[in-house]
Amino acid sequence: MALKIYIGNKVYSSWSLRGWLAVRQSGLPFEEEVVPLYDAAWEKRRMAPEFAASNGKVPVLWDGGNPVWESLAIIDHLADKVGRDRYWPADEAARALARSMASEMHAGYVALRSQHGMNLRPVYPPEPLTPEVAADVARITSLWDQAKRRFGQGGDYLFGRFGAVDIMFAPVITRFRTYSIPLPALAADYCAAMWAHPFMVEWGEGAAREDWVIPMFERATD
């Protein structure tokens, strides 16, 4: 039975982007269903059986009758099906760093995520960052630099080939563009490579076809 993933609006849903990229990376056939978030029917819709396991959150991947939610769980589930080398570096030292970075991304950078929500439509002019956001950006770009210099020389991505860590950081890359956050040269080059990846292009094209606007995720402009 083919996989099916329920995702939120492609313009706004950072967690959905990760889950969708993970399924796309698997190479397995899948069906996707976009569920509009925070509209008038959302509270009722999120109580439907397909969201029961995740407590009303997206993304949710259904593999036959088995639900899987949370980005890292989806990656691990798919890696079990198609082989971990599709997601994680083969080298043990590289894999240890990659897993640590993915886990830190999953749980960290609260200031960046809360103050600069994902929104693929606008590109805002640069504004001064709060100290907390600046610290998150510095930490992220420092980790990128470490991974790229130690293990990423063989390709455009953090560990050479596109994989789980790139998937986990994909929404951050969108935030850096949306809010015109200045980056060191290596980080800027990596972001450009990510934007050019066919899966990111495909997601962006889907987002461009959406017409939903969620006011809480929009920033007032003069």
Secondary structure as GFF3:
##gff-version 3
##sequence-region A 1 222
A	DSSP	beta_strand	3	7	.	.	.	ID=ss1
A	DSSP	alpha_helix	14	26	.	.	.	ID=ss2
A	DSSP	beta_strand	30	34	.	.	.	ID=ss3
A	DSSP	alpha_helix	42	45	.	.	.	ID=ss4
A	DSSP	three_ten_helix	49	51	.	.	.	ID=ss5
A	DSSP	beta_strand	60	63	.	.	.	ID=ss6
A	DSSP	beta_strand	66	69	.	.	.	ID=ss7
A	DSSP	alpha_helix	71	82	.	.	.	ID=ss8
A	DSSP	three_ten_helix	84	86	.	.	.	ID=ss9
A	DSSP	alpha_helix	92	107	.	.	.	ID=ss10
A	DSSP	alpha_helix	110	115	.	.	.	ID=ss11
A	DSSP	alpha_helix	131	151	.	.	.	ID=ss12
A	DSSP	alpha_helix	164	178	.	.	.	ID=ss13
A	DSSP	alpha_helix	185	196	.	.	.	ID=ss14
A	DSSP	alpha_helix	198	208	.	.	.	ID=ss15
A	DSSP	three_ten_helix	215	217	.	.	.	ID=ss16
###
